[in-house]
Amino acid sequence: MTNLTKSRKVEEGKQVAERLNGYAAVIGCWALVGAYFTTGQIIPGLV
């Protein structure tokens, strides 16, 4: 029973890496929205 109640400690380096990955994903989404609004295409230059 004590095994189920223990919380696992996540390494700090992994938390930093996941947070940076999330920030990069958000920036990519905003770049996609910006490209669509300025050019009308999702990937400018690609037919």
NUFI-705709 format. One line per 8 residues: number of its first residue (from 1); their letters; for each residue y, z, x of N, C-alpha, C, O, CB. Coordinates in Angstrom, 2 decimals. Glycine has a CB too. Layout:
# NUFI-705709
NUM = A = Y,Z,X,Y,Z,X,Y,Z,X,Y,Z,X,Y,Z,X | ...;
# end
This chain:
# NUFI-705709
1 = MTNLTKSR = -1.19,0.00,0.81,0.00,0.00,0.00,1.27,0.00,0.86,2.27,-0.60,0.48,-0.01,1.20,-0.93 | 1.23,0.65,2.01,2.42,0.70,2.86,2.71,-0.66,3.48,3.86,-0.95,3.83,2.25,1.75,3.96 | 1.70,-1.48,3.61,1.90,-2.82,4.18,2.78,-3.68,3.28,3.57,-4.49,3.77,0.56,-3.51,4.40 | 2.67,-3.51,1.98,3.44,-4.32,1.04,4.89,-3.88,0.96,5.76,-4.69,0.62,2.81,-4.25,-0.33 | 5.17,-2.63,1.26,6.53,-2.13,1.11,7.37,-2.31,2.37,8.59,-2.14,2.33,6.51,-0.68,0.74 | 6.73,-2.67,3.49,7.48,-2.87,4.73,8.30,-4.15,4.63,7.83,-5.17,4.12,6.52,-2.93,5.95 | 9.52,-4.09,5.11,10.34,-5.30,5.15,10.24,-5.92,6.54,10.15,-5.22,7.55,11.83,-4.98,4.78 | 10.25,-7.20,6.56,10.14,-7.90,7.84,11.52,-8.12,8.42,12.47,-8.43,7.70,9.41,-9.25,7.67;
9 = KVEEGKQV = 11.64,-7.96,9.71,12.90,-8.17,10.41,12.94,-9.60,10.92,12.04,-10.02,11.65,13.08,-7.15,11.58 | 13.95,-10.35,10.54,14.11,-11.73,10.98,14.95,-11.73,12.25,15.94,-11.00,12.35,14.76,-12.61,9.86 | 14.54,-12.53,13.21,15.26,-12.59,14.47,16.67,-13.10,14.26,16.91,-13.99,13.43,14.51,-13.49,15.48 | 17.61,-12.54,15.00,19.03,-12.89,14.83,19.29,-14.35,15.19,20.11,-15.00,14.55,19.91,-11.97,15.68 | 18.61,-14.86,16.20,18.79,-16.25,16.59,18.40,-17.22,15.49,19.03,-18.27,15.33,17.99,-16.55,17.83 | 17.37,-16.88,14.75,16.94,-17.74,13.64,17.95,-17.71,12.51,18.20,-18.73,11.86,15.56,-17.32,13.13 | 18.54,-16.55,12.27,19.56,-16.45,11.22,20.78,-17.29,11.59,21.35,-17.96,10.73,19.97,-14.99,10.99 | 21.18,-17.25,12.85,22.33,-18.04,13.30,22.03,-19.53,13.17,22.87,-20.30,12.72,22.70,-17.70,14.77;
17 = AERLNGYA = 20.82,-19.93,13.57,20.45,-21.34,13.49,20.44,-21.84,12.05,20.92,-22.94,11.77,19.06,-21.56,14.13 | 19.91,-21.05,11.14,19.87,-21.45,9.74,21.28,-21.51,9.14,21.57,-22.39,8.33,19.01,-20.48,8.94 | 22.13,-20.59,9.53,23.51,-20.61,9.03,24.25,-21.85,9.53,24.96,-22.49,8.76,24.26,-19.33,9.46 | 24.09,-22.19,10.81,24.72,-23.40,11.34,24.17,-24.65,10.67,24.92,-25.59,10.39,24.51,-23.48,12.86 | 22.88,-24.66,10.40,22.29,-25.79,9.69,22.88,-25.93,8.29,23.13,-27.04,7.83,20.76,-25.62,9.60 | 23.10,-24.82,7.62,23.72,-24.85,6.30,25.14,-25.36,6.34,25.55,-26.15,5.50,23.69,-23.47,5.68 | 25.90,-24.90,7.36,27.28,-25.39,7.50,27.30,-26.89,7.75,28.13,-27.60,7.19,28.00,-24.65,8.65 | 26.40,-27.38,8.59,26.34,-28.81,8.88,26.00,-29.60,7.62,26.53,-30.69,7.40,25.31,-29.10,9.98;
25 = AVIGCWAL = 25.12,-29.06,6.79,24.75,-29.74,5.54,25.93,-29.81,4.59,26.15,-30.83,3.94,23.57,-29.02,4.87 | 26.70,-28.73,4.50,27.87,-28.72,3.62,28.92,-29.71,4.12,29.51,-30.43,3.32,28.48,-27.30,3.54 | 29.14,-29.75,5.42,30.10,-30.71,5.98,29.64,-32.14,5.72,30.46,-33.01,5.41,30.29,-30.47,7.50 | 28.34,-32.38,5.84,27.80,-33.71,5.56,27.99,-34.11,4.10,28.30,-35.27,3.81,26.33,-33.76,5.91 | 27.82,-33.16,3.20,28.03,-33.46,1.77,29.49,-33.78,1.50,29.79,-34.71,0.75,27.58,-32.28,0.90 | 30.41,-33.04,2.09,31.83,-33.32,1.91,32.21,-34.66,2.54,33.06,-35.38,2.00,32.68,-32.20,2.50 | 31.60,-35.01,3.66,31.86,-36.32,4.28,31.37,-37.44,3.36,32.01,-38.48,3.24,31.17,-36.42,5.66 | 30.23,-37.22,2.72,29.70,-38.20,1.78,30.63,-38.39,0.60,30.90,-39.53,0.19,28.32,-37.78,1.28;
33 = VGAYFTTG = 31.15,-37.30,0.05,32.07,-37.37,-1.08,33.37,-38.05,-0.65,33.91,-38.89,-1.38,32.37,-35.96,-1.64 | 33.87,-37.70,0.52,35.10,-38.32,1.03,34.94,-39.81,1.27,35.84,-40.59,0.95,35.53,-37.65,2.31 | 33.80,-40.22,1.82,33.55,-41.64,2.06,33.46,-42.39,0.73,33.94,-43.52,0.61,32.26,-41.83,2.88 | 32.84,-41.77,-0.25,32.71,-42.44,-1.56,34.06,-42.61,-2.23,34.35,-43.66,-2.80,31.77,-41.64,-2.47 | 34.90,-41.57,-2.16,36.21,-41.67,-2.80,37.14,-42.65,-2.09,37.95,-43.31,-2.75,36.86,-40.30,-2.85 | 37.04,-42.75,-0.78,37.96,-43.64,-0.06,37.50,-45.09,-0.05,38.34,-45.99,-0.04,38.13,-43.16,1.36 | 36.18,-45.35,-0.04,35.70,-46.72,0.07,34.98,-47.20,-1.18,34.86,-48.41,-1.39,34.78,-46.85,1.24 | 34.51,-46.30,-2.02,33.74,-46.70,-3.18,32.28,-46.97,-2.86,31.52,-47.40,-3.73,34.35,-47.91,-3.79;
41 = QIIPGLV = 31.88,-46.73,-1.62,30.49,-46.90,-1.21,29.97,-45.60,-0.65,30.72,-44.84,-0.03,30.35,-48.04,-0.17 | 28.69,-45.34,-0.85,28.12,-44.12,-0.30,28.01,-44.23,1.22,28.35,-43.28,1.93,26.73,-43.84,-0.93 | 27.55,-45.36,1.72,27.50,-45.60,3.16,28.40,-46.81,3.44,27.98,-47.94,3.23,26.01,-45.84,3.68 | 29.63,-46.57,3.90,30.55,-47.69,4.13,29.99,-48.72,5.11,29.44,-48.35,6.15,31.89,-47.17,4.64 | 30.12,-49.99,4.78,29.66,-51.07,5.63,28.24,-51.50,5.36,27.82,-52.55,5.85,29.77,-50.67,7.04 | 27.49,-50.73,4.59,26.12,-51.10,4.25,26.10,-51.70,2.85,26.59,-51.09,1.90,25.17,-49.86,4.34 | 25.54,-52.88,2.74,25.52,-53.57,1.46,24.48,-53.01,0.54,24.34,-53.49,-0.59,25.29,-55.03,1.65;
# end
